[in-house]
Amino acid sequence: MNFPMDLPLFRFLYWLVNTAGVGSAVVGLIATVVITGYGLTLRWIAAGAKADERATYLYPAHE
Protein backbone atom coordinates (compact mmCIF):
# COMPACT_ATOMS: atom_id res chain seq x y z
CA MET A 1 0.00 0.00 0.00
CA ASN A 2 1.59 3.22 -1.17
CA PHE A 3 -1.21 5.64 -0.27
CA PRO A 4 0.68 8.90 0.39
CA MET A 5 2.57 8.70 -2.89
CA ASP A 6 -0.72 8.67 -4.82
CA LEU A 7 -1.21 12.35 -4.01
CA PRO A 8 0.71 14.93 -6.06
CA LEU A 9 1.66 16.98 -2.99
CA PHE A 10 3.43 14.05 -1.34
CA ARG A 11 5.15 13.13 -4.60
CA PHE A 12 6.40 16.72 -4.87
CA LEU A 13 7.63 16.78 -1.26
CA TYR A 14 9.34 13.41 -1.74
CA TRP A 15 11.08 14.73 -4.85
CA LEU A 16 12.02 17.97 -3.10
CA VAL A 17 13.54 16.36 -0.03
CA ASN A 18 15.33 13.68 -2.05
CA THR A 19 17.00 16.29 -4.25
CA ALA A 20 20.62 16.30 -3.10
CA GLY A 21 20.99 20.03 -2.44
CA VAL A 22 17.56 20.62 -0.95
CA GLY A 23 17.62 17.43 1.13
CA SER A 24 20.95 18.30 2.65
CA ALA A 25 19.77 21.85 3.34
CA VAL A 26 16.71 20.49 5.16
CA VAL A 27 18.85 18.09 7.19
CA GLY A 28 21.28 20.91 7.98
CA LEU A 29 18.44 23.18 9.07
CA ILE A 30 16.97 20.51 11.32
CA ALA A 31 20.42 19.78 12.81
CA THR A 32 21.01 23.49 13.42
CA VAL A 33 17.67 23.88 15.19
CA VAL A 34 18.27 20.80 17.36
CA ILE A 35 21.83 21.78 18.33
CA THR A 36 20.78 25.38 19.06
CA GLY A 37 17.91 24.15 21.23
CA TYR A 38 20.25 21.81 23.08
CA GLY A 39 22.75 24.61 23.72
CA LEU A 40 20.05 27.01 24.91
CA THR A 41 18.68 24.33 27.23
CA LEU A 42 22.11 23.77 28.75
CA ARG A 43 22.58 27.53 29.18
CA TRP A 44 19.19 27.78 30.88
CA ILE A 45 20.06 24.93 33.27
CA ALA A 46 23.45 26.46 34.06
CA ALA A 47 21.87 29.86 34.74
CA GLY A 48 19.40 28.23 37.15
CA ALA A 49 22.24 26.51 39.01
CA LYS A 50 23.83 29.89 39.83
CA ALA A 51 20.98 31.16 41.99
CA ASP A 52 22.10 33.97 44.31
CA GLU A 53 19.62 33.42 47.09
CA ARG A 54 19.98 30.63 49.61
CA ALA A 55 17.23 28.12 50.05
CA THR A 56 15.08 29.01 53.04
CA TYR A 57 12.86 26.55 54.82
CA LEU A 58 10.05 26.85 57.34
CA TYR A 59 11.76 24.42 59.70
CA PRO A 60 15.21 24.67 61.30
CA ALA A 61 18.16 22.93 59.71
CA HIS A 62 19.46 19.72 61.32
CA GLU A 63 22.94 20.19 62.68
VEXTORPA-956787 format. One record per atom (N, C-alpha, C): x, y, z; residue in one letter. Coordinates in steps of 0.2 Angstrom, whole numbers, plus 5000, padded with zeros to 4 digits. Last residue first. Layout:
<tifis>
XYZA/...
</tifis>
This chain:
<tifis>
510751005313E/511551015313E/511850955317E/509451045302H/509750995307H/510550995307H/508651205302A/509151155299A/509351105304A/506951225305P/507651235307P/508051185303P/505751265293Y/505951225298Y/506651235299Y/505451325281L/505051345287L/505251315293L/506951385272Y/506451335274Y/506051355280Y/507851445258T/507551455265T/507051405266T/509351445249A/508651415250A/508451425257A/509951605245R/510051535248R/509351505249R/510151685229E/509851675235E/509951605238E/510751665216D/511051705222D/510851695228D/511051525206A/510551565210A/510951595216A/511551445196K/511951495199K/511551545203K/510751355190A/511151335195A/511551385199A/510151435180G/509751415186G/510151385191G/511151435171A/510951495174A/510551485180A/511151295167A/511751325170A/511651395174A/509951295160I/510051255166I/510651285170I/510151385150W/509651395154W/509751355161W/511251315143R/511351385146R/510851395151R/510551195139L/511151195144L/511251265147L/509651255130T/509351225136T/509951215141T/510451305121L/510051355125L/509751325131L/510951185115G/511451235119G/511051285123G/509751135110Y/510151095115Y/510651145119Y/509451225101G/509051215106G/509351175112G/510551205092T/510451275095T/509951265101T/510351075088I/510951095092I/510851165095I/509151095081V/509151045087V/509751065091V/509451185071V/508851195076V/508951155082V/510451115064T/510551175067T/510051195072T/509651005059A/510250995064A/510451055068A/508751065051I/508551035057I/509051025062I/509751115042L/509251165045L/509051125052L/510251005036G/510651055040G/510251095044G/509150945030V/509450905036V/509950955040V/508951045021V/508451025026V/508750995032V/510051035013A/509951095017A/509451085022A/509950905008S/510550915013S/510450985017S/508850925000G/508850875006G/509350895011G/509351014991V/508851034995V/508750985001V/510450944985G/510551004988G/510051024993G/509750814980A/510350824984A/510450884988A/508050784983T/508550814979T/509150834983T/507250734992N/507750684990N/508150724985N/506350844994V/506850825000V/507350774997V/505650844982L/506050904985L/506550884990L/505050724981W/505550744976W/506050794979W/504250724992Y/504750674991Y/505250694986Y/503450834988L/503850844994L/504450794994L/502850784976F/503250844976F/503750844982F/502150674982R/502650664977R/503150724976R/501250754990F/501750704993F/502350684988F/500550814980L/500850854985L/501450814988L/499850714973P/500450754970P/500850794975P/499650554980L/499450624980L/500050664977L/500250424981D/499650434976D/499550514975D/501050424992M/501350434986M/500850444980M/500150375002P/500350455002P/500650464995P/499950234999F/499450284999F/499750354998F/500450104995N/500850164994N/500450224994N/500449945000M/500050005000M/500450065000M/
</tifis>
